[in-house]
Structure formats: structure tokens, C-alpha cells
């Protein structure tokens, strides 16, 4: 995705500081991220801890929400991060980690181990797909008494 839209900021379309590598932006004809952005700029502070702290997910359908109204609007209306396919993929990923934790008897040490795995980058510097919902969920479980 481009923070400053490619349509309105052609002089910045190849600036690395203007790009965030996240996904192809179109899966099975479902446009999101850069493909749905059009001429709109993204003001989400992607590398700021405040954004991460504002994010919540639905454990029922995989919806992503921000407590910040402006950021939530961009999530939904600019980046379309709650389209049916992305929500489905998020919830399937969450079901997968829940199944793993069930076999591990939900032990806190195992939850911490899984959290470490999901927050670690691979040899190419990438995180696992849909890691956001898993990291959020595991942190939530660890913070419960």
C-alpha cells in the first residue's frame, strides 16, 4: 500500500518511505489495500504503537476495528480490510491457533511460545499472514488472570 496515493503523488510512488508491503491487494477479485485506495491518502500511523493499541478484532467473524474513528474509517472505507475474504481468512487463522492451543492444554508457557513464533520474522523478514489477529488474541489470553 502507498501512504500517499499513487494517483495523486506520482513523484512519491517509488519512495520506500511511502510504501508498506502487505499483500497483493486483490484476492479472488476482492480489492483491498492498495487496489482499493485509489487517489486517497492513508493517514494510519502504521509504525506507531498507538495504532496497534487501538486495534481490536472480532473473535466471531474476524472483523478488525480501531477505537480511533478516523483510523477505523480508513480501515473500512479506504483499505477495505473488512471485506468478506479477509475476515474469513482472519477467523480461519484464529480457529487454527485455538485448535493448536487446545492440544497444548492452554498452558501459559505454550501461549508465550506461540506468541513468540507469531511475532518473529522469517528468514526473508516477513511475518506470518494474518498474524495481527493471532498476536492480539494471544496477548489477550496472557493478560487474563
C-alpha positions as CSV (number, residue, x, y, z in Angstrom):
1,X,0.0,0.0,0.0
2,X,1.1,3.6,-0.6
3,X,0.6,6.1,2.2
4,X,0.4,8.9,-0.3
5,X,-1.8,7.6,-3.2
6,X,0.0,6.7,-6.4
7,X,-2.7,8.6,-8.3
8,X,-2.1,12.0,-6.7
9,X,1.6,11.6,-5.8
10,X,3.3,10.1,-8.8
11,X,6.6,11.7,-7.7
12,X,6.4,9.6,-4.5
13,X,5.2,6.3,-5.9
14,X,8.6,4.6,-5.8
15,X,9.8,6.2,-2.5
16,X,10.3,3.4,0.0
17,X,9.2,5.7,2.8
18,X,5.8,5.9,1.1
19,X,5.3,2.1,0.7
20,X,4.1,-0.6,3.0
21,X,4.4,-4.1,1.8
22,X,1.5,-6.1,2.9
23,X,-0.3,-8.1,0.2
24,X,-1.2,-8.2,-3.5
25,X,-4.3,-6.1,-2.8
26,X,-6.6,-8.3,-4.8
27,X,-7.5,-11.9,-3.9
28,X,-10.2,-13.7,-5.9
29,X,-11.4,-10.3,-7.3
30,X,-11.8,-8.8,-3.8
31,X,-10.0,-5.5,-3.9
32,X,-8.4,-4.1,-0.7
33,X,-5.3,-2.3,0.4
34,X,-3.5,-0.5,-2.5
35,X,-6.0,-1.7,-5.1
36,X,-9.0,-0.1,-3.3
37,X,-7.2,3.0,-2.1
38,X,-7.5,4.9,-5.4
39,X,-6.5,8.6,-5.0
40,X,-7.0,8.7,-1.3
41,X,-4.0,9.0,1.1
42,X,-3.6,6.7,4.1
43,X,-3.0,8.6,7.3
44,X,-2.9,5.5,9.6
45,X,0.3,5.7,11.7
46,X,1.3,2.2,10.6
47,X,4.6,2.2,12.5
48,X,3.2,3.8,15.6
49,X,2.3,1.8,18.8
50,X,-0.9,3.9,19.2
51,X,-2.4,2.3,16.1
52,X,-1.7,-1.2,17.4
53,X,-3.1,-0.4,20.8
54,X,-6.3,0.9,19.1
55,X,-6.9,-2.3,17.1
56,X,-9.4,-5.0,18.2
57,X,-10.7,-8.0,16.3
58,X,-13.9,-9.9,16.5
59,X,-13.4,-13.5,17.5
60,X,-16.7,-14.3,15.8
61,X,-16.1,-13.1,12.3
62,X,-12.6,-11.7,12.0
63,X,-13.6,-8.1,11.7
64,X,-10.8,-5.5,12.5
65,X,-11.7,-2.3,14.3
66,X,-9.9,0.7,15.6
67,X,-11.1,2.7,18.6
68,X,-10.0,5.8,16.7
69,X,-12.9,6.8,14.5
70,X,-10.7,8.3,11.7
71,X,-8.4,5.2,11.6
72,X,-11.5,2.9,11.6
73,X,-12.9,4.8,8.6
74,X,-9.7,4.3,6.7
75,X,-9.6,0.6,7.6
76,X,-13.1,0.2,6.2
77,X,-13.6,2.8,3.5
78,X,-10.1,3.3,2.1
79,X,-8.3,0.0,2.6
80,X,-11.4,-2.3,2.8
81,X,-9.8,-4.5,5.4
82,X,-13.1,-5.9,6.4
83,X,-14.1,-7.4,3.1
84,X,-15.6,-10.9,3.3
85,X,-12.5,-12.8,2.2
86,X,-10.1,-11.0,4.6
87,X,-12.5,-11.5,7.6
88,X,-12.9,-15.2,6.6
89,X,-9.1,-15.7,6.4
90,X,-8.6,-14.0,9.7
91,X,-11.1,-16.1,11.5
92,X,-9.8,-19.3,10.0
93,X,-6.3,-18.4,11.2
94,X,-7.7,-17.8,14.6
95,X,-9.5,-21.1,14.6
96,X,-6.2,-22.8,13.7
97,X,-4.3,-21.3,16.6
98,X,-7.2,-22.1,19.0
99,X,-7.0,-25.7,17.9
100,X,-3.3,-25.8,18.5
101,X,-3.7,-24.3,21.9
102,X,-6.4,-26.7,22.8
103,X,-4.0,-29.6,22.2
104,X,-1.4,-27.8,24.3
105,X,-4.0,-27.5,27.2
106,X,-3.8,-23.7,27.0
107,X,-0.7,-23.6,29.2
108,X,0.7,-20.1,29.7
109,X,4.2,-21.1,28.7
110,X,2.9,-22.6,25.4
111,X,0.8,-19.4,24.8
112,X,4.0,-17.3,25.3
113,X,5.9,-19.7,23.0
114,X,3.3,-19.3,20.2
115,X,3.2,-15.5,20.7
116,X,7.0,-15.5,20.2
117,X,6.6,-17.6,17.0
118,X,3.9,-15.3,15.6
119,X,5.8,-12.1,16.4
120,X,9.0,-13.3,14.8
121,X,10.0,-12.6,11.2
122,X,11.1,-15.4,8.9
123,X,14.4,-15.6,7.0
124,X,13.0,-13.1,4.5
125,X,12.0,-10.6,7.1
126,X,8.2,-11.4,6.9
127,X,5.6,-12.1,9.5
128,X,3.0,-14.9,9.1
129,X,-0.1,-14.0,7.1
130,X,-2.9,-12.7,9.4
131,X,-0.6,-12.5,12.3
132,X,-2.4,-9.4,13.7
133,X,-5.4,-11.3,14.9
134,X,-3.3,-14.1,16.4
135,X,-0.9,-11.7,18.2
136,X,-3.9,-9.7,19.5
137,X,-5.6,-12.9,20.7
138,X,-2.6,-14.4,22.4
139,X,-1.7,-11.2,24.2
140,X,-5.3,-11.0,25.4
141,X,-5.1,-14.6,26.7
142,X,-1.8,-13.8,28.5
143,X,-3.3,-10.7,30.2
144,X,-6.2,-12.7,31.6
145,X,-5.9,-13.8,35.3
